[in-house]
Amino acid sequence: MKERKITHVSGDVCSAEARLKTCRCSIFSGLLLLLLLLPLFFVVRLDAEASPRTIIVPDEFSSIQSAIDYASVGDTIFVRNGTYNENIVIEKAVRLVGEYPNATIIDGSRVGSVITLRSAQSVHIEGFTIRNSSLGWPNSGIRVINSWLCTFVNNIITVNFIGILLDSSPYNDVYGNVVITNHYGIYLLSSLGNKIGDNSITGNWAGVTLTSSSNNRIHGNLIKDNTYLGIVLSYSRDNSVYYNNFVNNAYQAYVKEANYPNMWDSGYPSGGNYWSDYGGEDLHRGPYQNETGSDGLGDTPYFIDSVNQDRFPHIQTVVVFHDIAVKNIALSATNVYTGTVVGIDVAVKNYGNYTESFSVSIYYDETVIGSQWVTDLEAASELTLNFEWNTTGVQPDMSYTVKAEVSEVLGETNLKNNVLVDGVVRVRSYKLGALKIVEVVPSDESGQPVSNFVKGTMAHFKLTVNNTSPDSEIVLVTVNIYDASKVTLGVVSFRGLIMPGTSVFILGLPIPSATSTGNATVYANAFTDWPHLGGLPYGPELSATFQILGS
């Protein structure tokens, strides 16, 4: 048997009295409120939104445009292999997915733009050959006007005046496309915050063009064999252009106006771009290239103009690799009661050499707890995200496995470290009835029974608590005293774990000098928490009487 002595002297007896009155009254009040609210549980919500659908072309619609017109926001239009002679307009958030890029062809028949996005958000286009726009400005394979947060991935864009045109369109992603044999490959006009990455931009007149566009990222592209310019920037500044391979373009890079600086490398030792016409050597290393030994970076900058230079050009072609991983999961608790909020810290790391954006999701078993978006995690960097799991409503008396998962980024081949299962949380219910106070006895401070206390001295009470549950239980034990005039003299409480079996506690409470003499009663309770905070009694209240004597 375990015995604990807990003495509590309250400097605010009235405050303690108020707390216990709340405890004793709120149980009845809560039951009454529950009875009053019972009819409300029969209200049924009928306005749930429909789940996103997948519409198949040509199975359900003969043309892509008719499927788009029919689709609702969030729907996917899946297009089977074939050639579709269309000029498509998209003005809502849908996913347009081709079966296979080489075999699912949208042909504009030299009439305007092949695909036009107008004031659209979160459109996704993937898996098509997009070809044959009209000649002349602004006809494009994909023309994006005043649209944002759209994604264009794994397409073949060919034989257009402009392959992809982003016009007044911020925060779009253009990844993994083959942009070949257009007049302009990718053109950004008055657009900011876009990401152009992992594209093969070859055989165009101009590979990448930026006009009045800032804060865009041009990373990891192959820009090769363009007959005039690899990349040209006009009235554009603060763009980052690195990890690209500029190979055999007539002019590799050109900035039309002076004093429009851009970033052409990511510092040392990550470096900048590979330039096939770079004539420097690699004899030194270090951030100032003045240390002995080579490092794969040129010793002198690649010069574009006085404010645009690649300070650390790569000597060999840049190999961009993508690898995002969940590194660690840390739990604030592993054994909790229903309703407890469990803190979950998830550490993620970018093991690749490319700045990445991705989502992080946390689960218990297969149920999502929450997701967060990570923007621009730099190469070799890591980040810890904080999640909270409110276990209210979770099936109690079960153990749940915690899993974290990062979304796959484009070009990532090692997906094994995208998921980490690490940690088990047991969610328990309070075993009401399994724990009860079996005895409360007025005593001295060592636990020996007494029948009276003198005013102005400390009264002690020995409580015996029996826990028949196989688990330790979190318990709030309270003791309060009423004198012969039914006036509350004070309250003492203890909150902690009660282990299985029998435990003994000794709690102390002062008897005020001004109290009435005569019979007094002590009341002992065990709660899950203070009733005004939603706590429930483990069992019935127990009481005992004693005498208060004059001094």
C-alpha positions as CSV (number, residue, x, y, z in Angstrom):
1,M,0.0,0.0,0.0
2,K,1.3,3.4,-0.9
3,E,0.9,6.3,1.5
4,R,1.3,9.9,0.5
5,K,1.1,12.9,2.9
6,I,-0.1,16.1,1.2
7,T,-0.5,19.2,3.4
8,H,-2.1,22.3,1.7
9,V,-2.6,25.6,3.5
10,S,-4.8,27.9,1.5
11,G,-4.4,31.6,1.9
12,D,-7.8,32.1,0.2
13,V,-10.4,29.9,1.8
14,C,-13.3,31.7,0.1
15,S,-11.7,31.0,-3.3
16,A,-11.3,27.4,-2.4
17,E,-14.9,27.3,-1.2
18,A,-16.2,28.7,-4.4
19,R,-14.3,26.1,-6.5
20,L,-15.8,23.2,-4.6
21,K,-19.3,24.7,-4.7
22,T,-18.9,24.8,-8.4
23,C,-17.7,21.2,-8.4
24,R,-20.7,19.9,-6.4
25,C,-23.4,21.9,-8.3
26,S,-22.2,21.6,-11.9
27,I,-22.9,17.9,-12.1
28,F,-26.6,18.4,-11.7
29,S,-26.5,21.5,-13.9
30,G,-24.7,19.6,-16.6
31,L,-27.3,16.8,-16.6
32,L,-30.2,19.3,-16.8
33,L,-28.5,21.1,-19.7
34,L,-28.0,17.7,-21.5
35,L,-31.7,16.9,-21.1
36,L,-32.7,20.4,-22.5
37,L,-30.4,19.9,-25.5
38,L,-31.4,16.4,-26.4
39,P,-33.9,17.4,-29.1
40,L,-31.1,19.3,-31.0
41,F,-29.3,16.1,-31.7
42,F,-31.9,15.1,-34.3
43,V,-31.0,18.0,-36.7
44,V,-29.6,16.5,-39.9
45,R,-27.4,18.5,-42.2
46,L,-28.3,17.9,-45.9
47,D,-26.1,20.4,-47.7
48,A,-22.9,18.5,-48.1
49,E,-20.8,19.3,-51.1
50,A,-20.4,16.7,-53.9
51,S,-17.0,14.9,-54.1
52,P,-14.7,15.7,-57.0
53,R,-15.4,13.5,-60.0
54,T,-13.3,12.1,-62.9
55,I,-14.7,12.7,-66.3
56,I,-13.3,10.6,-69.1
57,V,-12.8,11.8,-72.7
58,P,-14.0,10.5,-75.2
59,D,-16.0,7.9,-73.1
60,E,-18.4,10.5,-71.6
61,F,-17.7,13.6,-73.9
62,S,-16.4,13.6,-77.4
63,S,-14.4,16.8,-76.9
64,I,-12.2,18.1,-74.1
65,Q,-13.9,21.5,-74.1
66,S,-17.4,20.0,-73.6
67,A,-16.0,18.0,-70.6
68,I,-14.5,21.1,-69.1
69,D,-17.7,23.0,-69.6
70,Y,-19.6,20.3,-67.8
71,A,-17.1,19.9,-65.0
72,S,-17.3,21.4,-61.5
73,V,-14.5,23.0,-59.6
74,G,-12.1,20.3,-58.4
75,D,-13.0,17.7,-61.1
76,T,-10.5,15.8,-63.1
77,I,-10.9,15.5,-66.9
78,F,-8.9,12.4,-68.0
79,V,-8.2,12.3,-71.7
80,R,-7.4,9.0,-73.4
81,N,-4.8,8.7,-76.1
82,G,-5.7,10.3,-79.5
83,T,-5.5,13.6,-81.4
84,Y,-8.0,16.3,-80.4
85,N,-8.2,19.2,-82.8
86,E,-9.4,21.9,-80.3
87,N,-8.8,25.3,-79.0
88,I,-9.6,25.0,-75.3
89,V,-10.5,27.7,-72.8
90,I,-10.4,27.1,-69.0
91,E,-11.8,29.5,-66.5
92,K,-12.2,27.3,-63.4
93,A,-10.1,25.0,-61.2
94,V,-10.0,21.6,-62.9
95,R,-7.3,19.0,-63.5
96,L,-6.7,18.1,-67.2
97,V,-4.7,14.9,-67.4
98,G,-3.6,13.1,-70.6
99,E,-3.1,9.3,-70.7
100,Y,0.4,9.6,-72.2
101,P,2.2,12.7,-73.4
102,N,3.4,11.3,-76.7
103,A,0.0,9.9,-77.6
104,T,-2.5,12.3,-76.1
105,I,-2.3,15.3,-78.5
106,I,-4.2,18.6,-78.5
107,D,-3.7,20.3,-81.9
108,G,-4.7,23.9,-82.3
109,S,-4.8,23.6,-86.1
110,R,-3.0,27.0,-86.3
111,V,-6.0,28.8,-84.9
112,G,-5.2,31.1,-82.0
113,S,-3.8,29.6,-78.8
114,V,-4.2,25.8,-78.2
115,I,-5.1,26.2,-74.5
116,T,-6.1,29.5,-72.8
117,L,-6.5,30.0,-69.1
118,R,-8.3,33.1,-68.2
119,S,-8.7,34.4,-64.6
120,A,-8.4,30.8,-63.4
121,Q,-6.9,29.4,-60.1
122,S,-5.4,26.0,-59.3
123,V,-5.6,24.5,-62.8
124,H,-3.5,21.5,-63.4
125,I,-2.4,20.4,-66.9
126,E,-0.4,17.2,-67.3
127,G,0.4,14.6,-69.9
128,F,-0.2,16.1,-73.3
129,T,1.4,17.0,-76.5
130,I,0.2,20.6,-77.2
131,R,1.0,21.9,-80.7
132,N,0.2,24.1,-83.6
133,S,-0.9,27.5,-82.3
134,S,-1.2,30.4,-84.8
135,L,1.9,32.4,-85.6
136,G,2.3,35.8,-84.1
137,W,1.8,37.4,-80.7
138,P,0.3,36.2,-78.3
139,N,-0.7,32.8,-79.7
140,S,0.7,30.0,-77.5
141,G,0.5,26.3,-76.8
142,I,-0.6,27.3,-73.3
143,R,-1.6,30.9,-72.8
144,V,-2.1,31.9,-69.1
145,I,-3.9,35.2,-68.5
146,N,-4.4,36.7,-65.0
147,S,-4.3,33.2,-63.5
148,W,-2.4,31.9,-60.4
149,L,-1.4,28.8,-58.5
150,C,-1.6,26.7,-61.7
151,T,0.6,23.7,-62.5
152,F,1.9,22.6,-65.9
153,V,3.8,19.4,-65.7
154,N,5.1,16.6,-68.0
155,N,3.8,18.0,-71.3
156,I,5.4,18.3,-74.8
157,I,4.9,21.8,-76.1
158,T,5.9,22.1,-79.7
159,V,5.4,24.0,-83.0
160,N,3.8,27.1,-81.4
161,F,4.6,30.8,-81.6
162,I,5.0,30.8,-77.8
163,G,5.3,27.5,-76.0
164,I,4.0,28.7,-72.6
165,L,3.0,32.3,-72.0
166,L,2.4,33.5,-68.4
167,D,0.8,36.9,-68.8
168,S,0.1,38.9,-65.6
169,S,0.0,35.5,-63.8
170,P,1.8,35.0,-60.5
171,Y,2.8,31.9,-58.5
172,N,2.4,29.2,-61.1
173,D,4.6,26.1,-61.5
174,V,6.0,24.9,-64.9
175,Y,7.9,21.6,-64.3
176,G,9.2,18.7,-66.3
177,N,8.0,19.8,-69.7
178,V,9.6,19.4,-73.1
179,V,9.4,22.8,-74.8
180,I,10.8,22.3,-78.3
181,T,10.7,24.0,-81.7
182,N,8.7,27.0,-80.8
183,H,9.5,30.6,-81.6
184,Y,9.6,31.5,-77.9
185,G,9.9,28.6,-75.5
186,I,8.6,30.0,-72.2
187,Y,7.7,33.6,-71.9
188,L,6.9,35.5,-68.7
189,L,5.2,38.9,-69.1
190,S,4.4,41.1,-66.0
191,S,4.5,37.9,-63.9
192,L,6.1,37.2,-60.5
193,G,6.7,34.4,-58.1
194,N,6.6,31.6,-60.8
195,K,8.8,28.5,-60.7
196,I,10.2,27.2,-64.0
197,G,12.1,24.0,-63.2
198,D,13.3,20.7,-64.7
199,N,12.2,21.6,-68.2
200,S,13.9,20.7,-71.4
201,I,13.8,23.9,-73.5
202,T,15.5,23.2,-76.8
203,G,15.5,24.1,-80.4
204,N,13.4,27.3,-80.0
205,W,14.4,30.8,-81.3
206,A,14.5,32.0,-77.7
207,G,14.4,29.6,-74.8
208,V,13.3,31.6,-71.8
209,T,12.1,35.2,-72.0
210,L,11.2,37.5,-69.0
211,T,9.7,40.9,-69.6
212,S,8.8,43.2,-66.6
213,S,8.8,40.1,-64.4
214,S,10.5,39.7,-61.0
215,N,11.1,37.2,-58.2
216,N,10.7,34.2,-60.4
217,R,12.8,31.0,-60.1
218,I,14.4,29.5,-63.2
219,H,16.1,26.4,-61.8
220,G,17.3,23.1,-63.0
221,N,16.4,23.4,-66.7
222,L,18.2,22.2,-69.8
223,I,18.3,25.3,-72.1
224,K,20.0,24.0,-75.2
225,D,20.4,24.6,-79.0
226,N,18.1,27.6,-79.1
227,T,18.9,29.4,-82.3
228,Y,19.1,33.0,-80.9
229,L,18.9,33.3,-77.1
230,G,19.1,30.8,-74.2
231,I,17.5,33.3,-71.8
232,V,16.7,37.0,-72.2
233,L,15.6,39.4,-69.4
234,S,14.0,42.8,-70.1
235,Y,13.1,45.2,-67.4
236,S,13.2,42.2,-65.0
237,R,15.0,42.0,-61.7
238,D,15.5,39.8,-58.6
239,N,14.9,36.6,-60.5
240,S,17.0,33.6,-59.5
241,V,18.5,31.7,-62.4
242,Y,20.8,28.8,-61.3
243,Y,21.3,25.0,-61.5
244,N,20.5,25.3,-65.3
245,N,22.5,23.9,-68.1
246,F,23.0,26.4,-70.9
247,V,24.3,24.5,-73.8
248,N,25.2,25.7,-77.3
249,N,22.7,28.5,-77.5
250,A,23.6,31.2,-80.0
251,Y,23.7,33.7,-77.1
252,Q,23.5,32.0,-73.8
253,A,22.1,34.9,-71.7
254,Y,21.2,38.6,-72.3
255,V,19.9,41.3,-70.0
256,K,18.6,44.1,-72.2
257,E,18.7,47.0,-69.7
258,A,21.5,48.0,-67.4
259,N,21.0,48.0,-63.6
260,Y,18.5,45.2,-63.4
261,P,20.3,42.7,-61.2
262,N,19.3,39.1,-61.0
263,M,20.7,36.1,-59.0
264,W,22.7,33.7,-61.2
265,D,24.0,31.4,-58.4
266,S,23.0,30.2,-55.0
267,G,26.4,31.0,-53.4
268,Y,29.2,28.7,-52.4
269,P,29.5,25.7,-52.6
270,S,26.1,25.1,-54.4
271,G,27.2,27.3,-57.3
272,G,25.3,28.6,-60.3
273,N,24.8,27.3,-63.8
274,Y,26.7,25.3,-66.4
275,W,27.7,27.3,-69.4
276,S,29.0,25.4,-72.4
277,D,31.1,28.4,-73.5
278,Y,32.7,29.1,-70.1
279,G,36.4,29.5,-70.7
280,G,37.6,29.6,-67.1
281,E,39.6,27.1,-65.1
282,D,39.0,25.1,-61.9
283,L,42.3,25.2,-60.1
284,H,41.1,26.7,-56.8
285,R,38.3,26.3,-54.3
286,G,36.6,28.2,-51.5
287,P,34.1,31.1,-51.4
288,Y,36.8,33.4,-52.7
289,Q,38.3,30.8,-55.0
290,N,41.7,31.4,-53.5
291,E,42.3,28.0,-51.8
292,T,44.4,25.2,-53.3
293,G,42.4,22.5,-55.1
294,S,39.5,22.2,-57.4
295,D,35.9,22.2,-56.4
296,G,33.9,21.7,-59.6
297,L,33.3,25.5,-59.9
298,G,35.0,27.9,-62.1
299,D,37.6,30.2,-60.5
300,T,36.3,33.3,-62.3
301,P,32.7,34.4,-62.8
302,Y,30.7,33.9,-65.9
303,F,30.0,37.5,-67.1
304,I,26.7,38.6,-68.4
305,D,26.9,42.3,-67.5
306,S,28.2,44.5,-64.7
307,V,25.4,43.5,-62.3
308,N,24.6,40.1,-63.6
309,Q,27.3,37.5,-63.1
310,D,27.4,33.8,-62.2
311,R,30.0,33.9,-59.5
312,F,30.4,30.2,-59.3
313,P,29.8,28.6,-62.7
314,H,29.8,24.8,-62.8
315,I,32.6,23.2,-64.8
316,Q,30.5,20.1,-65.6
317,T,26.8,19.9,-66.4
318,V,24.6,20.3,-63.4
319,V,22.8,17.2,-62.2
320,V,19.7,18.2,-60.3
321,F,18.3,15.7,-57.9
322,H,15.3,15.9,-55.6
323,D,14.9,14.1,-52.3
324,I,12.6,15.2,-49.5
325,A,12.4,13.1,-46.4
326,V,10.6,12.9,-43.0
327,K,13.5,12.8,-40.6
328,N,11.9,12.5,-37.2
329,I,8.6,12.4,-35.3
330,A,8.4,13.6,-31.6
331,L,5.3,13.1,-29.5
332,S,4.5,15.2,-26.4
333,A,2.8,12.1,-24.8
334,T,2.2,8.5,-25.7
335,N,-0.5,7.5,-23.1
336,V,-3.4,10.0,-22.9
337,Y,-7.1,10.2,-22.0
338,T,-9.7,11.0,-24.6
339,G,-9.8,14.7,-25.2
340,T,-6.1,15.3,-24.6
341,V,-4.3,17.4,-27.1
342,V,-1.1,15.6,-28.2
343,G,1.7,17.8,-29.6
344,I,3.5,16.3,-32.6
345,D,6.7,17.7,-34.0
346,V,7.7,16.6,-37.5
347,A,11.2,17.2,-38.8
348,V,11.7,17.2,-42.6
349,K,14.9,17.6,-44.6
350,N,15.7,18.4,-48.1
351,Y,18.5,16.0,-49.1
352,G,18.5,17.1,-52.7
353,N,20.3,20.0,-54.3
354,Y,17.2,21.9,-55.4
355,T,14.9,24.3,-53.4
356,E,11.6,22.5,-52.9
357,S,8.0,23.2,-51.9
358,F,5.8,20.4,-50.7
359,S,3.1,19.3,-48.2
360,V,3.5,17.5,-44.9
361,S,0.7,15.4,-43.5
362,I,0.4,13.7,-40.2
363,Y,-1.9,10.7,-39.5
364,Y,-3.1,8.4,-36.7
365,D,-3.4,5.1,-38.4
366,E,-4.9,6.1,-41.7
367,T,-6.9,9.2,-40.4
368,V,-5.5,12.6,-41.3
369,I,-4.7,14.8,-38.3
370,G,-3.6,17.8,-40.4
371,S,-1.4,19.0,-43.2
372,Q,0.9,22.0,-43.7
373,W,2.6,23.4,-46.7
374,V,6.3,24.0,-46.8
375,T,7.5,26.7,-49.2
376,D,11.0,26.9,-50.6
377,L,13.0,24.6,-48.4
378,E,16.5,25.1,-49.6
379,A,18.9,22.3,-50.4
380,A,20.5,20.5,-47.4
381,S,18.1,22.4,-45.1
382,E,15.7,21.0,-42.5
383,L,12.6,22.3,-40.8
384,T,10.5,21.2,-37.8
385,L,6.7,21.6,-38.1
386,N,4.3,21.6,-35.1
387,F,1.0,19.7,-35.2
388,E,-1.7,19.2,-32.6
389,W,-3.9,16.1,-32.3
390,N,-7.1,16.7,-30.4
391,T,-8.1,13.2,-29.3
392,T,-11.7,14.2,-28.6
393,G,-14.0,11.7,-30.4
394,V,-11.2,9.1,-31.0
395,Q,-12.2,5.6,-30.1
396,P,-10.8,5.1,-26.5
397,D,-8.9,2.2,-25.1
398,M,-6.9,1.6,-28.3
399,S,-3.4,2.3,-29.5
400,Y,-2.8,4.4,-32.6
401,T,0.2,4.5,-34.9
402,V,1.5,8.0,-35.8
403,K,2.7,8.5,-39.4
404,A,4.1,11.5,-41.2
405,E,4.3,11.8,-45.0
406,V,5.7,14.4,-47.3
407,S,4.3,14.8,-50.8
408,E,6.4,13.6,-53.8
409,V,8.2,16.5,-55.6
410,L,8.7,16.4,-59.3
411,G,11.7,14.4,-60.3
412,E,12.0,12.6,-57.0
413,T,13.0,8.9,-57.3
414,N,13.8,7.9,-53.7
415,L,10.3,7.8,-52.2
416,K,11.1,5.4,-49.3
417,N,12.0,8.3,-47.0
418,N,8.9,10.3,-47.8
419,V,7.0,8.3,-45.1
420,L,8.0,7.7,-41.5
421,V,6.0,5.7,-39.0
422,D,7.3,6.4,-35.6
423,G,5.4,6.3,-32.4
424,V,2.3,4.8,-30.8
425,V,-0.2,6.7,-28.8
426,R,-2.6,4.9,-26.5
427,V,-5.9,6.8,-26.0
428,R,-7.7,5.8,-22.9
429,S,-11.1,6.4,-21.4
430,Y,-11.5,7.3,-17.7
431,K,-12.6,4.1,-15.9
432,L,-15.5,5.6,-14.0
433,G,-16.4,3.2,-11.3
434,A,-13.0,1.4,-11.4
435,L,-11.6,3.9,-8.9
436,K,-13.3,5.1,-5.7
437,I,-12.5,6.5,-2.2
438,V,-13.2,3.6,0.2
439,E,-12.5,5.5,3.4
440,V,-11.9,9.0,4.8
441,V,-10.7,9.3,8.4
442,P,-9.9,12.3,10.5
443,S,-6.3,11.8,11.6
444,D,-3.1,13.3,12.9
445,E,-0.3,14.0,10.4
446,S,1.0,10.5,10.6
447,G,-2.4,9.0,9.7
448,Q,-3.5,7.8,13.2
449,P,-7.3,8.3,13.7
450,V,-8.5,11.2,15.9
451,S,-12.0,12.4,16.8
452,N,-11.5,16.1,17.1
453,F,-9.4,19.1,16.1
454,V,-8.8,22.4,18.0
455,K,-9.7,25.7,16.3
456,G,-6.6,27.4,14.8
457,T,-4.7,24.2,14.2
458,M,-4.2,21.9,11.2
459,A,-6.7,19.1,10.6
460,H,-5.5,16.0,8.7
461,F,-7.6,13.4,6.8
462,K,-6.5,10.0,5.7
463,L,-8.0,8.9,2.4
464,T,-7.8,5.3,1.1
465,V,-8.3,5.1,-2.6
466,N,-8.8,1.8,-4.5
467,N,-8.0,1.6,-8.3
468,T,-9.3,-1.6,-9.8
469,S,-8.2,-0.6,-13.3
470,P,-5.1,-2.2,-14.8
471,D,-3.8,1.3,-15.6
472,S,-2.8,4.3,-13.6
473,E,-5.5,6.9,-13.6
474,I,-5.3,10.7,-13.4
475,V,-7.4,11.7,-10.5
476,L,-8.4,15.0,-8.8
477,V,-9.0,14.3,-5.1
478,T,-10.8,17.0,-3.1
479,V,-11.5,17.3,0.6
480,N,-13.7,20.1,2.1
481,I,-15.1,20.7,5.6
482,Y,-18.4,22.0,6.8
483,D,-18.7,23.2,10.5
484,A,-21.7,22.8,12.7
485,S,-23.3,25.8,11.1
486,K,-23.0,24.3,7.6
487,V,-20.3,26.8,6.7
488,T,-17.6,25.7,4.4
489,L,-14.2,26.0,6.1
490,G,-12.0,25.4,3.1
491,V,-11.0,22.9,0.5
492,V,-7.8,21.0,-0.2
493,S,-7.1,19.1,-3.5
494,F,-4.6,16.8,-5.0
495,R,-4.2,15.9,-8.7
496,G,-2.0,13.1,-10.0
497,L,-1.7,9.5,-11.1
498,I,-3.3,6.8,-8.9
499,M,-1.6,3.5,-9.6
500,P,-3.5,0.2,-9.7
501,G,-4.3,-1.1,-6.3
502,T,-4.8,0.7,-3.0
503,S,-3.2,4.1,-2.2
504,V,-3.4,6.2,0.9
505,F,-3.2,9.9,1.1
506,I,-3.0,12.3,4.0
507,L,-4.3,15.8,3.2
508,G,-4.1,18.7,5.6
509,L,-6.4,21.8,6.0
510,P,-6.3,24.5,8.6
511,I,-9.3,25.0,11.0
512,P,-10.0,28.8,11.2
513,S,-9.9,30.3,14.7
514,A,-13.3,32.0,14.1
515,T,-15.2,28.8,13.2
516,S,-18.0,27.4,15.3
517,T,-17.3,24.5,17.7
518,G,-19.2,21.3,17.7
519,N,-19.9,18.7,15.0
520,A,-18.2,19.0,11.6
521,T,-18.3,17.0,8.5
522,V,-15.5,16.2,5.9
523,Y,-16.5,15.3,2.3
524,A,-14.1,13.5,0.0
525,N,-14.5,13.2,-3.8
526,A,-12.5,11.8,-6.7
527,F,-13.0,13.5,-10.1
528,T,-11.5,13.2,-13.6
529,D,-11.1,17.0,-13.4
530,W,-12.9,20.0,-11.9
531,P,-16.5,19.6,-12.8
532,H,-16.7,23.1,-14.2
533,L,-14.0,22.0,-16.7
534,G,-16.0,18.9,-17.7
535,G,-14.7,16.5,-15.1
536,L,-16.8,13.6,-13.9
537,P,-16.9,11.8,-10.5
538,Y,-15.2,8.4,-10.4
539,G,-17.6,7.3,-7.7
540,P,-19.9,8.4,-4.9
541,E,-18.9,11.1,-2.4
542,L,-17.6,9.8,1.0
543,S,-17.9,11.6,4.3
544,A,-17.0,11.4,8.0
545,T,-17.7,13.5,11.1
546,F,-15.5,14.9,13.8
547,Q,-15.6,17.5,16.6
548,I,-14.2,21.0,16.5
549,L,-13.0,22.2,20.0
550,G,-12.3,25.6,21.3
551,S,-8.8,26.8,21.8
